[in-house]
Amino acid sequence: MRILQVCPGYFPTIGGVEQHVRNISERLAREHQVTVFATDPSGKLPKEEEINGVLVRRFRSFSPNNAYHISLQMGRELRRSEFDIVHGHSYHALPLFFSRHTKRKKFIVTPHYLGRAATRIRRFLFELYEPFGKKIFQEADKVIAVSNYERDLLIKDFKIHGNKVTVIPNGVDLKEFQKLEKKEKEHKTILCAGRLEKYKGVQHVIQVLPLLEKGIRLEVVGEGAYRQKLIRLAQKLGVESRVHFYHGLYGRELLDRYANADLFMLLSEYEAFSIAVVEALAAKTPCIVANTSGLKQCVDNVNCFGIDYPIEGTKLAELINKVMGKKVGEVRLWDWEEVVAEVIKIYEA
């Protein structure tokens, strides 16, 4: 099959959608001809290259605050392209909307739908976009949700027939995690990983540091517009020496961070599904997440614990002290090989 994946960004750009698309594309490329259309707001990445068997084509875009990813060049190229399968990703960016115009035998959509936007201006634009966004689901042959939460949200917000939506969770490369070993270290570590935006909730972890043992450090892996505010918050609270920021970490280096952390935290206000939480659990690191959106499905109060919004510092500190260093037991996790097998079934149905 000739397969086109359309997404806002692609490796080495880091993010949940980017990671999802890369993992399925590289596995599909073992037996199929796979092309990825992605945007590159920086204009610094190669316009065309092959990565692990996947042909990646990047288009310059207008992406204010790393959002929307408007690319007229990509839109024109999509209109004159033809593939057997067109698989569009991320309702919250315009490449998916324009992928409808590509000639194809089948149109598959994985929206990674959050149900809302992060800022007031984004919420305003989100509402304006909704009537146009509905066309995506009307024209799709099949919609893939990454969680039951996202599936229910899509059906409610867009009146999609339930039979049209299939749930296929994100996965992990279980073989990679089996090789990890936890190392002894002098201090305890909390890890947060992901895009640095206010709704992701890293600020709550920084705010609670003064209530925790002084030997506890916070490692923050990721990039985003909210980074400088997080740095200033740490300075204001006098904990800047205990907060360490990293960016551009992936592969074995990132996996080692997961394995060596004593606790992983994601206090996001909304997530369709968190690959980071699943990866932390695969690395046998206990987790604390916000009792919100798709994150609630991760909470089992054995390996992953939840905390309600609004987040209270004292309660959060108590939960951190309770969970940090706990041993993680058996957790049912999907391998990316399983994910791709289910995706192929949809392509071939």
N, C-alpha and C positions, 0 to 999 in steps of 0.2 A: 504493500500500500504506500501511496505517496501522502504523507501526513504533514500538515502545517500546524504548529503550535503558535498562538498569538498571545503575547503577554506584555506588560508594561516594561519589564527589565529582565535581563538574563545574566548569568554568571560572567564576570566576577561581581556583578551587583548582588548584594546580599539582602534577603528578605524571605518571608514565608512563601509567597507566590513564586518568587524566583527559584527557591529551593525545590518546591513542588514540581515546577515545569522541568527543571534540569533532571531531576531524578526519574521522571517518567520518560523524558525524551531520550536520554542516553540508553535506557533499557529497550525502548521501542526501536532504537536505531540498530540494534543487533540483527533484526530481521526485516526492517522496513526503512524506507527512505524518509528521513525526518528533517524538516526545516523549521527553524524558529524565527519568527519576526518579533523583534523587540525594539524598544526605544533606547536612545542614549542621549540624555540631556546635556552631558558634558562635551560630547563630540570627540572625546579622547580615545574611545575604544575602537578597535578595528571595525570597519563597515561590514566586512564579511570575513568569516573564518570558520574552520571546522574544529569542533571540540568534541573529542571522544565519539566521532562518527556522526555528529549532529551539525548540519550546516546552519550557522547563525548569521542572520542579516540584521544589522542595526540601523536605525533611522534617527536622525536628529529630531528632537521634540522640544516643545515649550512645556516645561514642567514646573510651574510655580510652587515653591515649598515642597518639591518632590511629589507632586500630585497631578492628576488628570492625564499627563503624558500625551499632549496633543501633537500629532505629527501628520501633516498633510501629505508629506512624501510617502509615509507608510500607507495612508489611505489610498493614494493613487496606485501604489504597487499591489495592494490587496485586490483592488477592482480588476486589475488585468492578470491576476494569477489564477491558477486552477489546480486543485488537489482532490484526492479521493476523500480525505477527511480534513475538515478544518475544526480545530479545537481551540476555542477562545477562553481566556482566563481573566478574572478580576473585573467584576461589575463596576468597581470604583475607579476605573481608568478607561479612557476612550478607545484604545486599541481593540478591545472586545467588541464594542459597538460597530466599529468599521469592519471587523472580520466577517460580518454578515454578508458583505458585498462580494466576497470571494466565490468564484465558481467551485462547486464541490458536489460530491454525492451525499455527504452527510455533514451536518453541523452540530458539534457537541460543545456544551458550555459548562465550565467549572467556574462559578462566579466568586467563590471565596467571599460570600456576601456577609457584611457586618450589620446591616440593618440601619446604620446611621453614619454620620460623618463626625470628624474629630473637632472641628471648629465651627463657629457661627457662620462664617462665610461659606465654608464647605457644606454645611447643612442647608443653607439657602440654595446653593447650586445643585445639591443632591435632590432637593424637591423639584427644581426646574427640570432636571434630567429624567425624572421618573417616567413621564409619558413616553419618552424616547427609549428608555431602558426596557420598558415592557416589550418592545418589539424584539429584543434579543431573545426573550423566552418564548414568544409566539413563534419565532422562526426556527428555534432550536429543535433538532430531532430528539435530543436527550439532554437532560440537565444532571450534572454530577454535583452533589453536595458532599462536603467533607465531614459533616456531623449531622446527627438527628436534629440538633438545635438549628443548624442552617437550613435543613430541609423544611422544617416547620415554618421558619421565618419566610422562606421563599414562597411557600404555598399561601401563607397569610397575606403577604405584601403584594404578590403579583398574580394571585388567583390561578396558579399553575395547577393542573391536574396532578394528583399525587402519583399516578402511574408514570408520569413523565420524569420524575425526579428519583434518582438512585443515589444511595449513600455509599461512598467509598472513602474511608478515612485516609488521612495522610499516613505515611509509613516511616520506617527507619531502616538502615542497613544493619540488620542484626549481627551479621558476621563481623562488622567493624567494631561493634560494641563488645563483642565477646573477647576481643583482644586487649581491652582496657584493664588497667590495674590501678587501684587507688594507692597513692604514695603518702608516706608519713610527712607531716609538715609541722612547723612551729606554731602556726596560728589557724584558727577556724575561718572558713570562707563562705560567704553568701555569694551566689552567682545570679546575675540577671543578664539575659541575652535577647537581642531583638532590636527592632527599629526604635530610635529614641524620640518618642513623641509623648506629650503630656498624658494622653489617655492610657499609655502603657503602664503608668504608675510607679516608675522607678523612684520618683521623688518621695514616695511613702516609705520606701526602704531606707533612703538616706536620712529622713526625718527621725526614724526610730533608732538609728545608730547610737545616739547619746544615751539611750536607755539600756543598751547591751554592753556586755563585757568589752573592755577596751582592746582585747586581743582579737576581736572579730573584725574581719575585713570584708569589704564589698568589692566584687569585681563586676564591672559593667562592660559587656561586649556588644558593640553595635555602633551605628551611625545615625544621625538625624538632627533635625533643626533644634531639638530640645536639649542637646548636649551641653551647651554653654550655660543654660539656666541650671542644670543639674550640678555643674561644676561650681557655680556661684552659691548654690544652696549648701553644698558641702563646706565651702569656705565660711559661709555665714554661721553655720552650726559648729565650726571648729573641728570637723571630722575629715578634712580634705586629705590628711595623711593616711586615712583608713579606706579611702575610695580610689580605686584604680580603673581607669578607662582604657579599653582596647578596641581597635577597629581593624578590619581586614583579616580577622581570624576565621579560618575555615579548615576543613579536612581534619587531620589527626590533631593539629594544635588545638582546635576548638573542642574536639572530643575529650582531650586530656583535661581541659577546663571543667567540662561536665563531671568527669570521673573524680577529680580532685576537690570538687566543691563539697562542703558539708550540707549545703542546702541550696536548692534552686527556687527562685521566686518570680512569679509573674502576676502582678496586681492590676492587670489590664481591665478597663471598663467594659470592653467588648472584644471578642475573638470568635471567628467561625470555628477555628480549630488551631491549637498551638503545636507546631512541630517541635518547638523548643522544650515544652513540657514533656512530650513523649521521648525526646532524646535524653533528657535528664533522667527519666525513669529507666530508660534502657541502660544508662550508665550507672544504675543503682544508687542514684542520688535522690533523697526525699524532696518533696516539693510543697510549696505553699502557693495557692492561687486565689484570685478573687472569685467569690461566688457569683459570677456573672456569665451570661451568654454561654458559648460553647465550653468555657473552662469548667463549668459545673459538672460536666460529664466526666472530667478527670478525677473529681474528688471521690475518694473511697475511705478517707479517714484512717487509712493504714499506711499507704505510701504517698498519697497526695491529700493535703488538707486545705480547706477553704476558709476564707474570712470575708465577712459581709462588708459592703459599702453602706454608709461612709466609714472609712477605715479609721479606727481609733488606735493611737500610738501604743497605749498601755496593753490593749488586747493583742495587738500585733507582736509586741515584744514578748508577751507570755507565750504566744503560739510559736514564735521562733525558738525560744528556749526549749519548748517541748519537743519540737520536730527536728531540730538541728542534729545531724549525726545518726538519725534513726536508720536501721537497716531496711532496705527495700526488698520486699518479697516478690512473688510471681505476679507479673502484670501482663495481661493480654495485649500485645502490640502487633500491629501489622508490619510485615516486611515490605519494602518497596516492590519486591518481585510479585507478591500477592496483589498489590495495588495495580500494577501494570497488567497482570493477568485479567483482572476484572475490567480494566479500561479497554483492553483488546476485545473482550466479549461484547462490549457496547459498540465499538467500532464495527464489528463484524455482524451484529444482530440484523 
